[in-house]
């Protein structure tokens, strides 16, 4: 082959490569994301008018990767397609860490899993969510049957974006054997124990050795968790956060500070074990208590965040042959119960908005709730009409005699568990778990007074909020 022929062939190859690259570029340019859907629907339309049919993609975050965790959402898929026979819901699992990238590329599911923090992020920072309020009436959704505490978790700027799949009312799990050993025989777990009575029970249970080492505590609470400390902040009539006037009031409120001091004093007295942060307060207190789930043999009352914890904690108690049950979180003078929820949102570039909205809001119907919560991986139904139904009370399991009623016992007293549902992300970040651990530890260890430590937090938040508001 002569030099001229080689040159021609090389030129042809280069031209071919260039054409191939250009075709890809043109294809990518032509492959635009679907237009943004407003989510607005004529309120005179009926379910039939919406023509709920066709395919949608349902993206689920199965963090455990276990088939059991997928049973609940898959059951909802099947039930929805039965109720709407012209639909096809394609189920997929994708870790939540991939969602921002998939949203940017436009290939996220038409309906996908969220928690309150993610929902606010995808709404405000990605402009990726479609509001769903306008579909409530045409789809005949009875919001009066939905626990308000769960519904509020899905609202952003007053509108419903995330449809909750459950209600997560805070409760406690407790060690009956420890209580009996301490001589407490009349404890009633069918009602919330008044705070002062709860303290006395915990003091009676707590064991402190002569050298000051605490070997048994009345309660182990995740005091740094927004679900927990907010109940203390609100428990004495105070209002620590004012979304309307963009203000945080902690040290400025006598009532809020009463709650703060109750939390701090409980730790310092030794009966309140700061779960998962005992190492941070070792300067002030000496414990001989196993941290994490191992503390169930050393504490009576323990944080129980949601039904998803049941398998892990219930099994741990059973393996140690400890008699246990659930009880309500104690009742402060102003009774409030932190409540959270995770759920599903609709991508605002879905090509099938009516079907996507109908599927997400299907979680607010009895059919959707029964399908989801009757499966392994289910949780607590968020409909008042299902409160006493057996299908979510552990019937047929080793735990069917447990006090499942506790999870819907004080729904009228529920308050948002997540700060993000009450304030902008920048403010919620100031009250992160890590920040609360540092503040509480500094006070317990004597490095700062409660007024100083929480005062700095209040000032930081108010200065930030003022900048945002301006």
C-alpha angles and dihedrals in degrees: 000000000000126000094256092054092048091050092051092048091048090051091050091051091049092049090049092052091047092051090049093051092046091051090054092048092048089048092052091048090050093047096080123168117258116267120272114270116222096206091224116140132181104260091217092063122106130214088264092053091056091061095214104203143110132061133316133173119236114203116199129187105224099178095175093049089218122141090227091063090054094053096083099051091041090054090055090051092055094045093048092053089051092052092043103034094182093064135091119198113193111206122212136166120223128162114249091238088072095053100089091053092045091048090052092050093044098236099109116120120277084240120027141172122266144165122214094267094049092046092055091046094050091046101046102028102031104027086221108133133087118216113240106194093098091062095055097086099039090050092048093237112172104218090179087070093054121089105249093218091063094043093052089058089067098050125103120185089349097306130104112249104146118051108212117230096197145001118251106199111178116247139157133246114214141197110237093188093060090048092052091047089053090053097250106140105153101060111141115207093182091081136037110265112234111255096245091050090047091054092052092050091050092049090051091052097045119099120202118182123223091261090055096257112145111220100170132027132198093223139012111201133173090236092174093058117100089229090061110034093047090061088057091046091052098034099091100045099277129136109213099177129043110188094179095056095031095237139137117207118187110129089023089064120070090198095051091047090051087060092045091052092048089056094046094044091050090057094045092049088056100235094097110067111201098228116222093005104064090117091060093058098042090113090069103027137038118212133186094189129118112246125225118016089339090077093074090095092050102044133051106207119036136182112268109186107179144342089265086074092060100092094048099043098034090052091047092054092045093050089056089046091238119158107232145163144167128270134177121266107265118272115250117203086266099044112219131158121201112233131189137176140187123205149139136303134195120239107236092222094059114137091215106047098163095053092041092051092046091051095049092046090047084084087070092060129084091241091055095044094047091049093049102040098040089067134078104270092036125123140191116328115240096213121099091216091063098048095107099034116123098222094086098035096086094259110175093023133098088258102053091114093059124110099262090157087078091078093066099027100108105023091142089062096051121131129182112279096199122071090211090070089060106036142019120284092255090060094043089054091057089059095047121145092256092051093051092049090054094047096046092045092050091055097043091048091052096244092122139007119251089247093054098042097045091037090061090049091050093049093048092051095046093048090050093046091050090055092048093047092050 
